[in-house]
């Protein structure tokens, strides 16, 4: 996720990137969550299951 031009400076929404990431993670039976730290920024946590053979 990046902001390369002035049109990406609006921080009132996240755009399609997070929605696409969420869909991909859920298709793999995983979870995605966000932790918003006031001083450290935003952290996205993706957990995917490990397939045992």
Protein Blocks (a to p, Z undefined) as FASTA:
>chain_A
ZZfbfklmpckbgbjmlmmmmmmmmmnopacdddddfklopadddddddddZZ
